[in-house]
Amino acid sequence: MSGAVSGVRVQERKAGDPDLDALVTAAVAELNRRYRDPGDPWEDYPLTGEVSFHVATVDGVPAGCIARVAVDEPGWTRTAEMKRVFVQERFRGRGVATALVAAFEVAAREAGARRVRLETGTRQPEAMALYEALGYARTANFGPWADSPLSVCYAKNL
């Protein structure tokens, strides 16, 4: 799967791909910077279950990533969860995140999903603005974020 928006190319990648691994590491580091107090141990934010990834490149340089996790929970049938949406700072504002989400939605539909859900946080206002601009609506917090005051959850029908 590939696509282009503003010179951005998005391709599916497998876990273990060095570009993907570097981007996921950077994504987790950014989450830790935003949500951990200085001196607190860093969280790994592991992904579990059936996970698929896409990497966005700009002129062949890895610029961002996104992960899709199949959801198998009551009330969330035929749902894909969006995770690890990350764009390197120097590539922000160039359509990379929009291209990643578009590729994610196509792949989710092709895999049989009819809905997407995601969790982001209150310390990521740019992510919240992106999701809302792309048609995602706030929903009740779910899963481990159900009672988190720092979490904001969204869903969108495909």
ChimeraX attribute file (.defattr): number of C-alpha atoms within 10 A of each C-alpha:
attribute: neighborCount
match mode: 1-to-1
recipient: residues
	/A:1	12
	/A:2	14
	/A:3	14
	/A:4	18
	/A:5	15
	/A:6	11
	/A:7	13
	/A:8	25
	/A:9	23
	/A:10	27
	/A:11	16
	/A:12	18
	/A:13	18
	/A:14	13
	/A:15	13
	/A:16	9
	/A:17	11
	/A:18	11
	/A:19	18
	/A:20	23
	/A:21	14
	/A:22	14
	/A:23	23
	/A:24	23
	/A:25	13
	/A:26	17
	/A:27	21
	/A:28	18
	/A:29	16
	/A:30	14
	/A:31	21
	/A:32	18
	/A:33	12
	/A:34	13
	/A:35	17
	/A:36	13
	/A:37	10
	/A:38	9
	/A:39	6
	/A:40	9
	/A:41	9
	/A:42	15
	/A:43	12
	/A:44	11
	/A:45	12
	/A:46	6
	/A:47	12
	/A:48	8
	/A:49	10
	/A:50	9
	/A:51	16
	/A:52	19
	/A:53	22
	/A:54	25
	/A:55	28
	/A:56	31
	/A:57	21
	/A:58	17
	/A:59	10
	/A:60	9
	/A:61	12
	/A:62	20
	/A:63	25
	/A:64	31
	/A:65	31
	/A:66	26
	/A:67	23
	/A:68	24
	/A:69	20
	/A:70	22
	/A:71	18
	/A:72	12
	/A:73	10
	/A:74	6
	/A:75	8
	/A:76	15
	/A:77	13
	/A:78	17
	/A:79	25
	/A:80	28
	/A:81	21
	/A:82	24
	/A:83	19
	/A:84	23
	/A:85	21
	/A:86	25
	/A:87	26
	/A:88	15
	/A:89	9
	/A:90	8
	/A:91	17
	/A:92	13
	/A:93	10
	/A:94	15
	/A:95	15
	/A:96	28
	/A:97	25
	/A:98	18
	/A:99	22
	/A:100	29
	/A:101	21
	/A:102	17
	/A:103	24
	/A:104	25
	/A:105	22
	/A:106	13
	/A:107	19
	/A:108	24
	/A:109	17
	/A:110	10
	/A:111	13
	/A:112	12
	/A:113	20
	/A:114	17
	/A:115	18
	/A:116	25
	/A:117	22
	/A:118	22
	/A:119	21
	/A:120	21
	/A:121	18
	/A:122	14
	/A:123	14
	/A:124	15
	/A:125	11
	/A:126	10
	/A:127	16
	/A:128	21
	/A:129	11
	/A:130	14
	/A:131	21
	/A:132	15
	/A:133	11
	/A:134	13
	/A:135	12
	/A:136	19
	/A:137	15
	/A:138	17
	/A:139	14
	/A:140	12
	/A:141	17
	/A:142	16
	/A:143	9
	/A:144	9
	/A:145	16
	/A:146	12
	/A:147	11
	/A:148	11
	/A:149	10
	/A:150	12
	/A:151	17
	/A:152	21
	/A:153	19
	/A:154	22
	/A:155	22
	/A:156	19
	/A:157	13
	/A:158	12
